[in-house]
């Protein structure tokens, strides 16, 4: 016999509403500011935007104007309350987290977490699936992310006009994808590896790996083949910005300082600031074990995916003191959860959005092998460091689908635009993918 879970949920929701309304008709009592607020339970434990949550507890206020319910500091709309129950509506894209009830100066946080169910749809923005070179729209275009197994490009960024830029190491160039999926070559000669500044095809790259973008829309690339950092203006003009002190593998722009930072991905990796054209400062961090993706939050804090440690570290702006925010040192795997409950397996690309959410691209193995237990894009929420899967799973493949039903094969680069849409450099599939939430 088939069970209609949708009908069951509707019946449960109806019964909860009836029970709540009945309780509201009982004699109400006011909140006692001298006594603690208590949350005993809430239902349902998960849902999406528009879900009504019934919170059970004690010492709630009957005045909705005096009561506030939040998840991740985002307010829920309170539709009813009595001394022992509150009914509130979950807003869109609030994320997963505990419920916080505040009345005046009294606050209580639930011990359980409300799990927010996003609808995250993965599609292919561009790429045929075969390694090669071709400009064109969507599947007519070709990239060479996997022509050599040891390519580990994480180079993908997006500008405010929603143009996506990718570093294409096998074709020795920087590609541009507009919002409609039209692929062109911004800079570099796809038929020739080398080193040269210049505009468009007159510029030459060896193996461009990582990209970042500044507030004026200038790109910066690192090229471990040439050992340099290049600036690429929006019209495709390339200039050597600095020569690296060590072989550079990843790069990020800090909006607070206005500096570009790059890392050397080695058993004893360092992170260097480039404070002006041709001026590289002393390392802000030294002795890291294979630092991979770099990203800054709006406050100037630095986050690094530690490929050799299986963790993600935060370096506090100014002091650069660091702590592990997610994963367990030296332990690989694939698991979601808060802090050291989570597991990563050779994490690689990293991006941070304007709300300080952190995105991690899995499978930074040298060959992008399907044996790796992480073939996904993970999300780390700020403050509580809760790790969840944005899309993909532990299995390699290729599928445009929703959430964990989608499949990637060695996603090594990740970027996020101003609207929260996420873009993925999908190495073995030689495609650029797009993840749209709700």
C-alpha positions in Angstrom: 0.0 0.0 0.0 1.3 3.4 -1.0 1.6 6.0 1.8 0.6 9.6 0.9 3.1 11.5 3.1 1.9 14.8 1.7 -1.6 14.1 3.0 -0.3 13.0 6.3 1.7 16.2 6.7 -1.4 18.3 5.9 -3.4 16.3 8.5 -0.8 16.8 11.2 -0.5 20.5 10.3 -4.3 20.9 10.5 -4.4 19.1 13.9 -1.6 21.2 15.3 -3.4 24.4 14.2 -6.7 23.2 15.8 -4.9 22.4 19.0 -3.2 25.8 19.0 -6.3 27.7 18.3 -8.1 25.9 21.1 -5.4 26.7 23.6 -5.6 30.3 22.6 -9.2 30.4 23.8 -8.2 29.5 27.3 -7.6 32.1 29.9 -4.3 33.8 29.0 -1.6 34.8 31.4 1.2 37.4 31.0 4.9 36.8 30.7 6.8 37.0 34.0 10.0 39.0 33.3 11.6 37.6 36.5 11.3 34.0 35.4 13.1 32.2 32.6 11.5 31.5 29.2 11.6 27.8 28.3 11.4 26.0 24.9 10.4 22.4 25.4 9.9 21.3 21.8 8.9 22.5 18.4 7.2 20.9 15.4 8.0 20.3 12.6 11.7 19.8 12.9 12.4 20.7 9.3 10.8 22.6 6.4 11.2 25.3 3.9 10.0 28.9 3.5 6.4 29.3 4.6 6.5 26.4 7.1 4.5 27.1 10.3 6.4 26.0 13.5 4.5 25.3 16.7 6.8 26.1 19.6 5.9 24.5 23.0 7.3 25.9 26.2 6.4 28.2 29.1 6.4 31.8 30.2 5.7 33.1 26.7 4.0 36.5 26.2 0.5 36.9 24.9 1.5 40.1 23.3 3.1 39.4 19.9 4.6 42.8 19.6 6.8 42.1 22.6 7.9 38.7 21.4 10.6 37.9 18.8 11.4 34.5 17.2 14.5 34.2 15.1 16.7 31.6 13.3 20.2 32.8 12.4 19.2 36.3 13.5 16.4 36.3 10.9 12.9 37.1 12.3 10.0 34.7 11.9 6.5 36.1 11.6 4.5 35.3 14.7 0.9 34.5 13.9 -0.3 33.5 17.3 0.8 33.1 20.9 -0.4 32.1 24.4 1.5 31.4 27.6 2.7 28.0 26.5 2.8 28.0 22.7 3.9 30.2 19.8 3.0 29.7 16.1 5.6 31.3 13.8 6.2 31.2 10.0 9.7 30.4 8.6 10.9 32.9 6.0 12.6 31.9 2.8 16.3 31.0 2.8 16.7 31.4 6.6 19.1 28.4 6.8 19.3 25.7 9.5 19.8 26.6 13.1 18.3 26.7 16.6 15.2 28.8 17.4 15.7 31.8 19.6 12.8 33.3 21.5 13.2 36.8 23.0 10.8 38.8 25.2 12.3 42.0 26.5 15.7 41.2 27.9 14.9 37.5 28.3 16.2 35.1 25.7 16.2 31.4 25.3 17.7 29.2 22.5 16.4 25.8 21.6 18.7 22.8 22.1 17.4 21.3 18.8 18.1 22.7 15.4 15.4 23.5 12.8 16.6 22.0 9.5 15.9 24.3 6.6 15.1 22.4 3.4 16.3 24.3 0.3 15.4 23.4 -3.2 18.7 23.7 -4.9 18.6 23.1 -8.6 21.8 22.2 -10.4 22.1 22.9 -14.1 24.9 23.1 -16.7 25.8 26.6 -17.6 28.5 25.7 -20.2 30.6 22.9 -21.5 30.2 19.9 -23.7 31.7 17.4 -21.3 34.8 16.7 -23.4 38.2 18.2 -22.9 39.0 20.6 -25.8 38.6 24.2 -26.9 35.6 25.9 -28.4 33.8 29.1 -27.8 30.0 29.1 -28.2 26.8 28.9 -26.2 26.2 26.4 -23.5 27.0 22.8 -24.5 28.7 24.1 -27.7 31.6 25.4 -25.7 34.5 23.3 -24.6 37.0 23.6 -21.7 40.1 21.7 -20.8 40.0 21.4 -17.1 41.1 17.7 -17.1 43.5 17.3 -20.1 46.2 16.5 -17.6 45.0 14.7 -14.5 47.2 16.9 -12.3 45.4 20.1 -13.2 43.8 21.4 -10.1 42.3 24.7 -11.1 40.0 26.3 -8.6 39.7 29.4 -10.8 36.1 30.6 -11.0 34.7 34.0 -10.0 31.6 36.1 -10.9 31.2 39.9 -11.3 28.3 42.2 -10.4 27.0 41.9 -14.0 26.7 38.1 -13.5 29.5 37.3 -15.9 31.4 34.2 -14.8 35.2 33.9 -15.4 37.1 30.6 -15.3 40.8 29.7 -15.5 41.2 27.1 -18.2 44.7 25.6 -17.6 44.7 23.1 -20.4 43.9 25.9 -22.9 46.3 28.4 -21.2 43.7 31.1 -21.0 40.9 32.9 -19.1 37.4 32.3 -20.3 34.3 34.5 -19.9 30.7 33.2 -19.7 27.9 35.7 -19.8 24.6 35.3 -18.0 23.1 33.6 -21.0 25.9 31.0 -21.2 27.8 32.4 -24.1 31.5 31.5 -23.8 34.4 33.7 -25.1 38.1 34.0 -24.5 38.9 37.0 -22.4 42.7 36.6 -22.4 45.4 34.2 -23.4 46.2 32.1 -26.5 44.5 28.7 -26.3 46.9 27.2 -28.8 50.1 28.4 -27.1 51.5 28.2 -23.6 54.0 30.8 -22.4 54.4 34.1 -20.6 53.5 37.5 -22.0 51.6 40.5 -21.0 49.2 42.0 -23.5 45.5 42.3 -24.5 43.4 39.3 -25.3 45.1 36.7 -27.4 48.4 38.6 -27.2 48.7 37.6 -23.5 50.1 34.2 -22.7 49.6 32.0 -19.7 51.1 28.6 -18.7 48.7 26.9 -16.4 46.4 29.5 -14.8 44.9 28.0 -11.7 43.0 30.4 -9.3 41.1 33.6 -9.9 39.8 36.5 -7.8 38.1 39.7 -8.6 38.3 43.2 -7.0 35.7 45.9 -6.5 36.4 47.4 -9.9 35.9 44.2 -11.8 39.6 43.5 -12.4 40.6 39.8 -12.3 43.8 38.5 -10.7 45.2 35.1 -11.6 47.9 32.9 -10.2 50.0 30.7 -12.6 52.2 28.1 -10.9 53.8 27.4 -14.3 55.1 31.0 -14.6 55.3 31.7 -10.9 53.4 35.0 -11.3 50.3 37.0 -10.3 48.5 38.7 -13.3 45.9 41.4 -13.3 43.4 41.2 -16.1 41.2 44.2 -16.7 37.6 43.9 -17.9 38.7 44.5 -21.5 41.2 41.6 -21.3 44.4 43.5 -20.8 46.9 41.5 -18.8 49.7 43.0 -16.7 52.1 41.2 -14.4 51.0 42.3 -10.9 53.8 40.5 -9.0 56.2 37.7 -9.2 55.5 35.1 -6.5 58.0 34.3 -3.7 56.8 30.7 -3.9 54.9 28.7 -6.5 51.4 30.3 -6.3 48.3 28.1 -6.4 45.4 30.1 -5.0 44.4 33.8 -4.7 41.8 36.0 -3.0 40.9 39.7 -2.7 40.2 41.4 0.6 37.8 44.2 0.3 38.7 45.6 3.7 42.4 46.1 3.0 42.2 46.3 -0.8 45.1 43.8 -1.0 45.4 40.6 -3.0 46.6 37.5 -1.1 48.1 34.4 -2.6 49.1 31.0 -1.2 51.8 28.5 -2.0 50.3 25.0 -1.8 53.1 22.9 -0.5 53.8 20.8 2.6 55.0 24.1 4.2 52.7 26.7 2.6 52.6 30.4 3.2 50.1 33.1 2.5 51.5 36.4 1.1 49.9 39.9 0.7 50.4 41.9 -2.5 50.0 45.4 -1.2 50.6 47.2 -4.5 51.7 46.4 -8.0 55.1 44.6 -7.7 55.1 44.8 -3.9 54.8 41.5 -2.0 54.8 41.6 1.8 56.1 39.1 4.3 53.8 36.1 4.9 50.9 36.7 7.2 50.7 33.0 7.8 53.5 30.4 7.4 54.0 26.6 7.7 50.5 25.5 6.5 50.0 22.0 5.2 48.7 22.3 1.6 46.5 25.4 1.9 44.1 25.3 -1.0 41.1 27.7 -1.4 41.2 31.2 0.1 38.4 33.6 0.8 37.7 36.7 2.9 34.4 37.6 4.6 33.1 41.3 4.7 35.0 41.9 8.0 38.4 40.9 6.5 38.6 37.5 8.2 40.4 34.9 6.1 39.2 31.3 5.5 41.3 28.6 4.1 40.4 25.1 3.0 43.3 22.9 4.2 43.7 20.2 1.6 46.4 18.4 3.6 44.6 18.6 7.0 41.0 17.8 6.0 39.7 21.0 7.8 38.7 24.6 7.2 40.5 27.2 9.2 39.6 30.8 10.1 42.3 33.5 10.4 41.1 36.5 12.3 41.7 39.8 10.5 44.7 41.8 11.8 46.2 39.3 14.2 45.8 36.3 11.8 45.3 34.0 14.8 43.6 30.9 13.6 41.3 28.1 14.7 39.6 25.2 13.0 36.0 25.9 12.3 35.0 22.7 10.5 36.3 19.2 10.1 38.6 17.1 12.3 42.4 17.5 11.9 43.9 14.7 9.9 40.7 12.7 9.6 39.1 12.5 6.1 35.6 11.4 5.3 32.2 12.8 4.2 29.9 13.9 6.9 27.8 17.0 7.7 27.3 18.6 11.2 28.6 21.4 13.3 32.3 22.1 13.7 34.4 19.0 14.2 31.5 16.6 13.6 31.8 17.4 9.9 34.3 15.6 7.7 36.0 16.6 4.5 38.1 14.7 2.0 40.9 16.8 0.4 38.9 20.0 0.3 39.9 22.4 -2.5 38.1 25.6 -3.8 36.5 28.0 -1.3 34.2 31.1 -1.6 32.6 33.4 0.9 29.4 35.4 0.2 28.3 38.8 1.5 26.5 37.1 4.4 29.7 35.2 5.4 28.4 31.9 4.3 31.4 29.7 3.2 31.3 27.3 0.2 33.7 24.4 -0.2 34.4 22.5 -3.3 35.3 18.8 -2.6 37.8 16.4 -4.2 41.0 18.3 -4.5 43.0 15.1 -5.2 45.7 15.3 -7.7 43.8 13.2 -10.3 40.2 14.1 -9.4 39.6 10.4 -8.8 36.1 9.0 -8.2 37.5 7.1 -5.2 37.4 10.4 -3.3 34.5 10.4 -0.8 33.5 14.0 -1.4 32.1 15.0 -4.8 30.0 17.8 -3.5 29.7 21.5 -2.7 29.4 22.0 1.0 28.0 25.0 2.9 29.4 26.3 6.2 27.1 28.7 8.0 28.7 31.5 9.9 28.9 31.6 13.7 27.6 28.1 14.4 29.9 26.5 11.7 27.1 24.1 10.7 28.2 22.1 7.6 25.6 20.9 5.1 25.6 19.7 1.5 24.6 22.3 -1.0 24.5 19.9 -3.9 26.2 16.7 -5.0 27.1 13.7 -2.8 29.9 11.2 -2.0 29.5 9.7 -5.5 31.2 11.0 -8.7 29.1 11.4 -11.9 27.3 13.8 -14.0 23.6 14.7 -13.4 21.6 17.9 -13.4 19.1 17.5 -10.6 18.0 18.9 -7.2 20.4 18.9 -4.2 22.1 15.6 -3.4 20.6 13.9 -6.5 22.9 16.1 -8.6 26.3 14.7 -9.5 29.7 16.3 -10.0 33.1 14.7 -10.8 35.9 16.5 -8.9 34.3 19.9 -8.3 37.5 21.9 -7.7 36.3 25.5 -7.9 33.3 27.4 -6.5 32.0 31.0 -6.7 28.9 32.8 -5.6 27.2 35.8 -7.1 25.4 38.8 -5.5 22.1 36.9 -5.7 23.4 33.8 -3.9 23.6 31.7 -7.1 26.6 29.3 -6.9 28.9 28.3 -9.8 31.1 25.3 -9.9 34.2 24.4 -11.9 33.5 20.7 -12.5 36.9 19.3 -13.5 36.5 15.8 -14.8 33.2 16.7 -16.5 34.8 19.7 -18.2 31.8 21.8 -17.5 30.7 24.9 -15.5 27.7 24.2 -13.4 25.1 26.4 -11.7 23.3 26.0 -8.4 20.1 28.0 -7.8 18.5 27.9 -4.4 14.7 28.0 -4.3 
